[in-house]
């Protein structure tokens, strides 16, 4: 649990220090690693309230969505110059 909190905090720091795009990519990678761990680790290591298949699928969908949206992490809104 502490490692997960440190990883999320690291992604937040990455967002402030580097860019939103890097932080989003790091968080997507973190979700993918969590899905992998949930899929292969025994229930005593990674307990869950839902089925393992649901957790893995949900984490992978979130990782893919964030990975797809990451390039727009540093997008700026157009400003009208009137």
C-alpha positions in Angstrom: 0.0 0.0 0.0 2.8 2.4 0.8 4.5 1.7 -2.5 1.3 2.5 -4.3 0.9 5.8 -2.5 4.5 6.7 -3.3 4.0 5.9 -6.9 0.9 8.1 -7.1 2.7 10.9 -5.3 5.7 10.4 -7.7 3.3 10.8 -10.7 1.9 14.0 -9.1 5.4 15.4 -8.5 6.3 14.5 -12.1 3.3 16.6 -13.2 4.6 19.6 -11.4 8.3 19.2 -12.2 8.1 18.0 -15.8 4.7 18.1 -17.5 1.1 16.9 -17.4 1.8 14.6 -20.3 4.6 12.9 -18.5 2.5 12.5 -15.4 -0.4 11.1 -17.3 1.8 8.6 -19.1 3.4 7.6 -15.7 0.0 7.1 -14.1 -1.2 5.0 -17.1 1.9 2.8 -16.7 1.2 2.5 -13.0 -2.4 1.3 -13.7 -1.0 -1.2 -16.2 1.4 -2.5 -13.6 -1.4 -2.7 -11.0 -3.5 -4.7 -13.5 -0.5 -7.1 -14.0 0.0 -7.5 -10.3 -3.7 -8.1 -9.7 -3.7 -10.7 -12.4 -0.8 -12.8 -11.3 -0.4 -12.2 -7.5 -2.2 -14.4 -5.1 -5.3 -13.0 -3.2 -3.3 -12.8 0.0 -0.9 -10.2 -1.5 -3.5 -8.2 -3.5 -6.9 -8.6 -2.0 -9.9 -7.5 -3.9 -13.6 -7.0 -3.3 -14.6 -7.8 -6.9 -13.6 -10.6 -9.2 -10.0 -10.7 -10.4 -11.1 -10.5 -14.1 -13.2 -7.4 -13.5 -10.4 -5.7 -11.7 -7.8 -6.5 -14.4 -10.1 -5.5 -17.2 -11.1 -2.2 -15.5 -7.5 -1.3 -14.7 -6.4 -2.0 -18.3 -9.2 0.0 -19.8 -8.3 3.0 -17.5 -4.6 2.6 -18.5 -5.4 2.5 -22.2 -7.7 5.6 -21.9 -5.1 7.6 -20.0 -2.4 6.4 -22.5 -4.6 7.6 -25.4 -5.3 11.0 -23.7 -1.7 11.6 -22.5 -0.6 13.5 -25.6 -3.2 16.2 -24.8 -1.9 16.6 -21.2 -0.2 19.9 -22.1 -2.8 21.2 -24.4 -3.7 24.8 -24.2 -7.0 26.5 -24.9 -7.1 29.0 -27.8 -7.3 32.6 -26.7 -9.4 35.1 -28.6 -7.5 38.2 -29.4 -10.2 40.7 -29.8 
